[in-house]
Amino acid sequence: MGIYIEKSSDPELYKDVYEEAQRLIRISDEIIVSVEKAEKTSTREKQSSKNETKIADLK
């Protein structure tokens, strides 16, 4: 689907449509990144996790 607008017959409309098309192209190329702060783990949880890994490696 499309529309046909002649720049010579309606320069203002042509400009508005062109700017909107450029905006749509620009936002479709944006990469959205979200960041979340992770909770700190306690030393005990870290040591427990390391011990579980060592036990799993022995099996």
C-alpha positions, 0 to 999 in steps of 0.5 A: 500500500502506498500514497502518491504526493507530488512535492510541487503540488503540496510542498508542506504535505510532502515535507510532513510525510517525508519527516514522518517516514524518516522518524519511522525509519529511525525508531525502527532501527533503535536498539532498546537496552534495559538494565536492572540492578542485581541484588548482592549475594551473601558470602555464604551463598557464594561459598555454598554455590562453589561447594555445590560446583565442586561436588558436581565436578566430582561425580 
